[in-house]
């Protein structure tokens, strides 16, 4: 997309513009930032998140979601009612507040999140405050949610007046209560994690019971390596699984079962950090963190059986898997996903190897979970092998690059004639697509040796449901069992726009677009596939949220109809013209098409070149350039543009949602290839829009972007005048196993890649001039440890290289404190004004 209204002539010019922040005092910059925040917040729509549904007997659908209160900043629960098909509501749908605002007995004391909750928010990359998650039991209307270390519950009903007043759940532990789950077949049973073990609350009796005894509660973390119900750090951070226990969907014979993961961290190194809350007392916090090449956590599956009557939990029974997963599958390193089949007869698990090139979907019958024998040593292995209950490998994926784990799995109920069918995503064609798979259950995998998988794999039939040089996005998909239709989000029409599509099991690969091009969508659909909540925006239009009714004229994809019901968030008509970036595309010398986003300086004058900031990320799993509205999350880019900087972001090869070949450009060579793409695209943009002053270019970024900022100033000092590196990786040997080894292999297998990918090997190339390097880091960063920065600083000092350092003592990987964020933004503006 181009706009020539602010461009000068095609000829060269030496006229340059100065940043508006140049020469301004610290106080003036602070005031400017406050005004920018105010202006941007005025056009940043609050859109619903964490959407769930409940259908009442009269056909009304109640939509639950999280959102902030009017003029508030903490998220809370809301709902909106959608009448049955007999009536049609149009226009604005009213947000109804579900909870009383002051339900906590002592809001001042309890509004502060616990350390465990803050760490979970870090792993989830959530920046909201207040209620950040909740559990809904649709049949009963029970709602449970964590807040400030406690659990609260309430019961929704179709007809009531006013908000609900939640009550605090009675628990038997003083620790933070996390990740509550309501039993699907008995809402009186609520399981949750506290102090690294699983607890059970039984509402009918008002009792709470500890179910697992993995953790001893030792003050020394190294002496207490076991936990239950909580995934390891790497599983949360790098595989986005935050749940470590799963209720059986249906109770069998009056028995309630809870599958859970036990994690053994005994071989994972413990690191000590200054306390984020008690710096003056010299307190410390301990974390387990497996650096690349070091031992990971070990996981196994276990189960609890609960025997319950109406008034009490009668007894519990602890079961272990007959043969641990690591014995049956000695190649496996990570339990990346787990759950139950819909008929509740089997447990399924996805297992991934350490190099992340082999993924298997395994089905485990309930008979495999037994009471542990008094003697844990089993001498008659051969006899046990012949008596072992079946374990089935029903799916397998391999890659010579890496496997991107997703949540895109739907297992169909029933296993007729010894078969089971499911929909799973795979990237075997080079792009992520959906496949309908049918697997035989007549070839059990006995415990121990795992050599005949390929033979059994031949018994599996697979039908591609989607195909093409575009990916299905890992944002959920929905199956309409009545019409045999699959709804999913994909990038079929543009790599910059997410859209809702539908395909039929009866007509695979015949895909229909359901949303309008020109915007990008996030969608939630109810289990019956009759109501859809769609949030949409474009780079030039703020988000709106529209509720649709899904109808059908027949059972084909062409028969699907979307009828608008009303807006949860109406399209905005801003009081003043919006400042939004422009999107560009260009085919670089490799033949690949790259996309860029440019924020022009506010009030740019044709013919004048402006100081330019390359806002870089450049790493895997992230896509920055999209046709979506750039709101408060892009505050710093708006801020810089408002101060007279041209701000550029580029998705180079290695970024997300462009297919395996595009992403794998960085394989085994992170840090050494990304900037070539970035610079080639930047030079093209400088000729295309004639605003960019290539003699005054700053590179700045956070995390992987901070890493590339350091690489930029060291390796391309003639391109980048200054660099601002936030929370930078400086050596991949210091980062975690799951992420680093996926892209770089183990250090022992790729020593040269680790060497050339470490900024510590380029310290001699850093500029000798002052004012060219600013490093920013949170002291208690538990993701990219401050050790990365201190290791670099030690080398900079040794080589006599100048640098500036800004440390935030109480901040982790993300700057969550508003004070810290404002201080960093002022520091950034001040540094650029003085040195760019």
N, C-alpha and C positions, 0 to 999 in steps of 0.2 A: 504494500500500500504506500502510495506516495502523495505528498501534498507540497506543491511548489510555491505556495503562497508566501513562504518565509525564506525562499532560496534566493541567492544572488545570481549573478551572471555565471556563464560557464567558464570564464577566464579566471586565472589565479588572482588571489587577493592577499595582501599582507595585513589587512585590517583585522584587529583582534578585539574581542570583548573582554571585559573584566567581570569577575564574579561579584554579585551584589554584596556578598559577605566580606569582601576585601576591606581591610582597615577598620572593621567594626569591633567593638569591645566585646568581652565575654558576656556581659549583662545584655548587650544589644542582641547578640546571637541567641541567648536564652529566650528573650522576649519574642524574637522572630520565630523560633521553634514552637513556642506555645501557640502562636497565631496560626501557624501551618497545621498543627495538630487540631486546633479548633475547626478550621475550615474543612479539613479532610474528614473529620468525624461527622460533620454535618451531611456529607454525601455518602457515608458508609452505611448502607442498609444492614439491619440486623436480620439475618435470614435464619429460618428454623434449621436445627441440627438434631441428630439422634432421633429420627422420626420413627415412631411405631404406630400400630393400628389396633383398634378393638371394634368389633361389630356387635351391635345389640340385636335382640330378637326382632325389633320392628324394622330392621334393615339399616338403621343409622350407623354410620362409621365414625368413630371418634379418633381423631388424629392427635397423638401426643408428640411433643417436641420440646427441645430446650431452646431458650432464647432469653434475652435480657428484658427487664422491666423498662417501662418508659422512663427515660432520663436516668437509668441505672447502669451499673457496670458488671453486676454479678448475674450469672445465668441462673434461671430457675425453670420449673416445668410449666408448660402451657398446654392447652388443647383447643381444638376446633371441631365442631360437629358437622358432618356431611349427611344431609337427609337421604332417605332411600330414593330409589329411582322414580317413585311416584311424584316427587317434587323436585324442582331444580332451583338451586340457589345461585345467584350471579352477583358480580361485584366484589366488594371487599368482605372477606371472611373474618369474623371477629376473633382475636386472640383472647381466650379466657384463661385467667390465672388459676392454675390448679391448686397451688399451695398458699397458705397464709405466709406472708413475708417474714413474720417474726416468730416462726414456729420453734426456734431453738430457745431453750430455757434461759440461756445466758449468751446472747449473740456475740457480745464482745469477747468472751472467753473462748467460744467455740468456733468463731469464724476463721480462725487460723488453721490452715491445713497442717496435717502431721508430716513428718519427714518422709514417711512411706508414701503418702499421697503425692507429695511434691516430686518424688523420684518417679512415680508412675506417670505423672503429668509430663515429666521430662521425656520418658520413653515414648509416650504417645504424641509428643510435640503439641500438646494442648496449652494454649495461652489464656484460656478463660478461667474465671474464678466463680465460686459459688457451687452449684450443683453441676458436675461435669459428666455424670453418667447416671443411669437408672435402669432398673429391671422391671418389666411389666409382665404380669401373668394375665393374658387376655381373657380366659374364661371367667376368672373370679374378679378381675379388676384390681388385684393387689399390686402395689407399687412399692419397691424398696430401693433406697439410694444411699450412698455414703456421703457424709458431709463432715468435715473437720474431725476426722478420726472415728466418728460414730456412725451407726446405721439407723435410718429412719424408715418408717413404713406408714402407708395409708391405704384405704380401699376406695376405689372409684365406683360410682354408681350412676346409672343413666339419668336419674332424676334427683337432683339435689340443688341446694341454694348456697352459693358462695364457695370460696376456696376451702380446701381440706386442711385440717390441722394435723400434720404427721406426728406420730409418737415415736420416741426413741426405742429401738429394739433392745430387749433385755439380752445382755450378753454376759458371759462369765469371764471375760478377759479385759485387762486394762489397756492393751495395745490397740493400735489403729486397726479398724475393721475394713477390709478391702474386698473388692470384686465379689459382691454378694450374688448368689444365684438362687432363684425360687424353684423348688421342685415342680416340674410340669404336671405331675399327677397328684400332688398334694401341696397346695400353697401354704399350708401351715409349716412346712419344712423349708428353712432358708439356710443354705450353707455359705460360709464366708471364710476368708483367711485372716488370721491374726497371729502375730509373732511367729510367722513361718510355719504354721500348722492350720489345719482345717477344723473349723468349729461348726456346730449345728444349733440353730435356734428352732425351738418347737413352740409355735405361738399358742396353740391350744392349752398347753400346760404351763406356758410362761417360763420354760426352762431352756438352758443352753448347755451344750455338751461338747467337750473336746473329742474330735474323732480320730485325729492322728497324733502321734507322739514322736515325730521326727526330730524336732528341735528341742534342745535342752535349756535354752535361755541363758547360755554362758555369756559373760561380759566380753570374753575374748572370741572374736569371730572365727579365728583359726581353729579353735577347739570345738566348734559347733557347725559342722559342714552340711548337715542334712536339713531339708525343708520339704514340705508337702503343699501342693496346690498353687505354688508360685513358680512360673517359668524362670529359667536362669537369665542373667543379664543379657547374654548374646541372643537368646531366643526372643526376648522382648525388644531389644534395640535393633537387631538386624533381620528378624523374621516376623516382627509385628504380631506376635502371639502373646497376649497378656493374661489369658485364662489358663489355669492349671488343673481344673477339675470340671467334670461334666456329668449332669444328672441323666439317668436313663429316661428316655422320653415317656415310656409307659411302665407303670408298676406291673410286675409279674407275680401272681400268687400272693399279693399283699406285701411283697418285699420291695423296698425302695433301694436302688443301687446308685452309687456315686463312683464313677471312674475318676482317678486322680493320678497326677504325675508326682513321683518322688525324685528330688534332685539331690545329687551328691556332689558337693563342691570341694571335696577334700583335697583335690589336686590343683585347684585354681588358686593362684597367688592372691594374697590379701594386700591391698594398698591403703595407706593412711593419708587422710586429708585433714586440713584445718576444719574445725566445725563451722558450718554455715550460719550458726545462730549464737555461738558463744566464743567469739574470737578473743575477747578480753580475758577469758578464763583459761585460755590455751587448751580448750577441749579439742578432741579430734573425732573424726568419723572414719569408719573402716568400710571398705568395699572390696568385693572380689571382682577381678578383672583379668580375663585370659588374653594376654598379648599374643600376637601372631606367632605361630609355631609352638606355643605352650599348651599344656593340657586344658581341655574343655571340661565343663560340667558333665556329669553322667546322669542319664535319665532312665527311669523305668516306670511302667504302669502298674498301678495297684487298684484295689476296689474295696469299697465299704458297702456292706449290706445292712439295711436298717429295718427292724421289725417294729411297727408302730401301730397302736390302736388310736381311738379318738382322743384319748386323754394323755397319753405319754408315749415316749420312746421306750419300748420294752427291752430291747437289746440290740447290740451292733455286732457285726462279724467282720473282721479284717481279712481280706483275701490278697494273695499275691499271684502274679502270673507264673504258671508252672515252670516255664523256662524264660529267663529274662530276655528282653529284646536283644541285648548285646550278644547273647549266646546264640540266638536263632539267626541274627543278622550281624555277624561280626564286622561287616564293612560299615555299618551305620554309625553316624556321629551325632545327628540331630533328630529329635522328635519335633517336627515342624508344625504338624497339625494332628488333631485327634478328635474323636467324637463317637457317636452311636449311629447305627443304621436306624431308619425310621421304625422298623418293626421291633426294635429293642433287643434283638437276639444276638447281635454282633457288635463288637467294638471295631472301629476302623482307625488306622493311624498312617500318617505319611512320614516316611523315614528318608533322610538325606545323608549322603556320605560327606566326608570332610572336604573334599575338593569341590563339592556341590555340583557334581556332574552326573549323579545317579539318584533318582527319586523313585520310591516304590510306595504303592498304596496297598496296605495290608489289612486283611479282614481276620479278626480274632473272635472265636466263639466264646460264649460265657463259660463253657466247661474248662477253659484254660485258666480260669481264676480259682484258686484253691486255698484252703487254709495252710499256712506255712507249717511244715512238719517240725516236730520237736528237735530233730537233728537236721541242721541245714546242709550237712554233707550227704550227698546222694551217691551210693556206691554202685547201684545196679542201673547204670545209664541205659544199657541196651534194652532192658525190660521196660523202662519208662518210655523209651522212644517208640516202642510198638504200641504202647497204650496212650500215647499223646493225643489229645483232642486236635481237631484240624485248625491250622492256620493257613490262610490263603493269600497269595500274592495276586491281586486282581488288576494291578496296573503298574506300568513301569515306564519311566522316561529317562533318557540319557542325552547328554550333550557334550560336545568337545569344547564348548565355551563355558557356560555356567547355566544353572537352572534358576529362573526367577520363581520363587514360591508364591502362590496366590491362595485366596480363599474361594476360588471358583471351582466348587465341587458340589454336585447334587446327586445323592444316592436315592434311587427309586425304591419304594416299599416293595416287600415281597421278594422271594427268590424262587421263582417257579422253575420246576424241572431242573433244579441244581444250577440255576444261572442267576446272576445279579447284574443289573444295569445301572449306569450312572453317567452323568455329564461331568467332564473334567476339561481343564484347559491345558494346552501344550503349545510349545514354541518349536516343534519339530520341523515346521515348514519355514521357519525364519521369522514368523510373526505369531503372537499369541492368538490361538483360536480355540473354539469349543468343539469337543468331540463327544459323540454318543457311543459309549463302550458297553459291550456285553461280555461278561466273563463267566467261564465255567467254574463251578465249585466242586468239581470231582477230582481235583488234583491237589490234595492238601500238601502243605509244606511241613514236613516233619521237623522237629526241633534239631538244632545243631547245624549240619551241613546245608549250605544254601547254594547248590550248584545247578539245579535243574530248572531255574526260573525261566530260562529262554524256551525250554520245551513247553512249559505250561503257558508261556506267553503266546504261543502259537494257537492256543485254544481261545484267544480273546479276539472278538470282532470289534472294529472301530469304524464309525461313520463320521466324517467331518460335517459339522453343522454350519460352520463359518469358514471362509477361506479368503485369501487375497493378500496383497502387500499393504496391510494395515492391521493394527492390533485390536483385539477385544481388551477393554480396560478392566483392571482388577477393582471394580467398584460394585460387585455383587451382580447376580442375575436372578431372574424370577421365572419359575415354571408354572404355567397354567395347565393343570392336569385335565381340566374339562375339555380344553380345545387343543391340547398337545402343542402349546406354543411356548417358546423361550424368549423372554425379554432380556436385553443386555445393553451395556454401554460400550460404544466403540468409537474408533477414529476413522471410520471408512470414508467419510466425505472430506475430511481435512485433518491433518495431524495436529491442528491447533484447536479443534472443536470436538468436545465430547457430545455424542448424540445417543438417543434411545432408539434401538432397533428391535425387530422381532423376526424370529425364524421358526418354522414349523418342523416338528420331528417327522412329519409326513412328507415334507418337501425340503430336505437339507440344502443348504447353500443358497436358497432363494430368500434373500434378506430384504426387509423393507425398512426404510427410514421413517420414524414416527414424529420426530421433532424438526423444527425449522432451522435450516442453515443460516449462518450469520450470527448465531449465538452459540454459547457452550452451556451444557446442561449437567446438573447432578440430579439424580432421580431416586425416589423411594417408592416402592409398590407394595401394597398389602398382600398377605399370603393368598388371598382369593384371586388376585390379579384383576380387581375391579376398580381400584382407586390408585391414582399415581400423583405424587407430589413432586413437582419439577421446579427446581431453582435454575434460573438462566440469566446470563449476562453476556455482554460483549466488551471489548476493550473501550468502547465509547458509551456504553449504557450500564448504569448501576444494576445490581441484582434485583430481580423480581421473583416471586414464588407463586406458582399457579397450580391449583388442584384440578385434575382431570378425572372424568369417569371413563373407564375402559369398557367399550361395548363391542359387539360383534354382529355383522350381517351374515357371516358364515364362519367356518372353522379355519379358513386360510389366513395367511398374513394380510391379504388384500381386504379381508373382512373386518379387520381391527379398526375401531373408531375411537378417537380421543375427543371427548366432549368437555370443554371448559366448564368448571363449576364456579370457581371464584378464586380470587387472589388472597393468599396469606400475607404477601408483601406486594403491594402495587408498584408498577413502574414509576420511577421518580421523575419529576420535572424539576430539575435544579433551578434555584433562583438565579444563579450566575452560570455562564458557560463553563463546561467542564474542561479541565486540562487532562488530556489522556495521551498515552504514547501511540506511536505509529508502528505498524508491523511491516517488516521487510523480509524478502526471501532472495537468495542468491545461490547459484550453482558455483561451488568453489572448484579449485583446480583438480581435486580428486574425482569430480563428477557428482558429488553429494550435494544436495540442496540443504542449506542451513537457513535458520530463521533468526531474526533479530528484532529487538524492541527498542525504540528510541524515544526518550522523553526530550523534547526540544526545550531549550531554555525559555522560561516565561518571558514574553515580550521580545523574542529574538528578532533582530533586524536583518533583513536580507543583505548579503554581502559581507557580513561580519562572522568571523570564526570565533568559537567559544571554547573555553577550557572544558575538557571532556573527562567524564568518569566512566570507566568500564566496570560495571557492577557484575562480577563474575561468580559463577558457581562451578560449572564445567565438569562436575563429577557425575557418577551414575545415579540412577533412581530418581532423578529430578528433572522436571521440564519447567522452565521458567517462562518461555515465550509461548503464550496461549491467547486465544481470543476470549479472554475473560476480563472483567473489570478489575482494575488495580487499585484496591482500597487501602485501608490502614496497614495492611501487611506489606505494602510497598511504600510506606511512609518516607523512608530515607531517600528513595528515588524521586518522589514528589518534592521532598525538601531540597534536594540538590538542584533540581530543575528550577524551582522557585528562586534559587539564589544565583541563577545565571550559568549553571553548568548544563552541558549536553550530557545526558545519561544514557548509556547503551548497555543492553544485556543480549547475550548471544548463546544459543544452545548449540554447542559444538558436538562433534562426533563423540559418542560415549554417553550422551544424555538419553533420557528415557522416552519410551513410546514411539521409537522409530525402527524397531526391529532388531533382531539379534546381531546382524552384521554391523549395523550402525553403532550399536551399544558396545560391541566387542572390540572396537577400535583401540580401546585403552587396555585391553587384556595384557597383563604382565608388564605394563609400561606406564603406569599412572604417573602423571606429573611431567611426562616427557613429550607428549604429542598434542595435548589439548590446546595449548597456547598458539600453536601454529594455525589452527583453525580460527581461533579467536582473533588473531592479528590480521589474517587474510580477510576475514569478514569486516573487521574494523576499517581497514584500508579501503575496501570497496565502498563502505558506507560513507567514508570521508569524501570520496569522489562523487557519490550519488547525491548527497544532501547538502554538501558544502557548508556545513555548520561546524564541523569538527576541526579543531586546531590540533593537528598531529604533533605539534611541538609541546603541547601541554595536555598530556593524557595521564590520568591517574588510574590505577587498578585497585579495586577494593572488593573484599568479599569476606564471608564468614565460613568457618569450618573448612570444607573442601575449597571453597572460594578464597578463604584466607591462605590456604596452602598454595593455590595457584597465584595469589597475589605476591607471595614471597618468591615463587619461581619466576614470576614476571619481572620483578625488579632486579633479580640476580642474573637471569639469562637474557633479558631484553631491556637493559638499562637505557638504550637509545630510543626505545619505543615508549617506555613508561617513565615519566618524570618522577612520580611518587607512588608509593604503595601503602595501603592500609590493610593489615592482615588481622582479622578477628578470629580468635580461637583456632589457630592454624595447626594442622598436622605438620610435623617437621620430619618425622621418620616413621615409615609404615611398620617398622619393627616394634614401635611403641603402641600401635593401635590394636583393636580387638581381632580375634580370630575370624569370626563369622563374616565380617565385611572385608577385611584385608585379604584373606585367603581366597575369597570368591573371585576377586579381580586380579590378585597378584600371585596366587599359589602360595605354598608354604615357603618361608624364608630359605629353607634348605634346598628347595627345588628351583628357586629363582633368585639366587643371591645377587646377580647382576641387576635385576629389576629393582630389588630393594635398595641397592646402592645408588643407582642412577635416579631413583624416585625420591631420594631423601634430600631435602634442602640443606642438610648439614654438610653435604659434599660440595656445596657451591658457595660457601661463605666467602671465599676469596674473591668471588665475582660481585659481591655486594658493593654498591657505590661508596666512595669515600667522602662524598659531600654530605653535610648535615641537612636535616629536614626532608629526607627522601623516604624514610621508613618509619611507620607507626605500627606498633604491635599492640593489640588489645586482647585481654584474656580474663576470664573469671577464675579466681583462685581455686574454687572448689568444683571446677568442671570435672564431672565424673565420666565424661564421654571422651573428649579430647583432653587428656590430663594436662595440667599446667607444666608437667615435665617436658612436654613438647616445646613450649616457649622457653623454659629455663635452659634446656639443652641448646637451643639456638643462641640464646643470649650469652651463654658461656663461650660459645665459639666466636660470636661477634666481638666480645671483649678480648678474647685471645688474639684475634686478628686485627684488633684496633679499628673496628668498623663502627660508625655512628648509628644510633637508633633512638627512637622514643618508645616508651612503654607505658601503657595505661592498664592498671590492674583493678579489677572489681572484686574485693575480698569476699563478698557474700554471694556471688553469682556463680551459677553452674554454666552449662554449655549455652543456654539461652539467657539473655538478660531479661529476667522476669520483673524485677523491680522497676517501677515507673521512674524513680529517681535515677537509677543506674542508666536506664535507656535515654533519658533526657541528657544526662551528663555525657554519655557516649556520643550522642548526636551533636551536642555542642562542641565536643572535642574534635569530632570529624570535620565539622564546618570550619572550625578555627585552624586546624592543620592544613586543610586544603586552601583556605584563604591566604595563609601565610607562605605556602610553599608551592602551590600550583599556579 
